[in-house]
């Protein structure tokens, strides 16, 4: 799995969590859910940040909180062809699955 694909999964996770619970995602919560290590998580996070798809708060020691998905990020998620061209894999918003899925 590459950084681009990982970033797509992190963005989808943040989107799904916001839609279902009205919450945004902290690094700790994401690592707890995904089982990814810190380097993989930070690479995906930085990719999204550098592309300008998210607004985030960063903390000393490497923590972060994704506060918001910008409209461009939402547009990419909600248009399957845009998502695939940006992240290299397709999605179905009615059935979002993650590579780490443990039946949650």
Secondary structure, DSSP 4 states (H G I P E B T S, - for coil): --HHHHHHHHHHHHHHHHHHHS--EEHHHHHHHH---HHHHHHHHHHHHHTT-EEEEE-TTS-EEEEEE-HHHHHHHHSHHHHHHHHSS---TTS---TT----
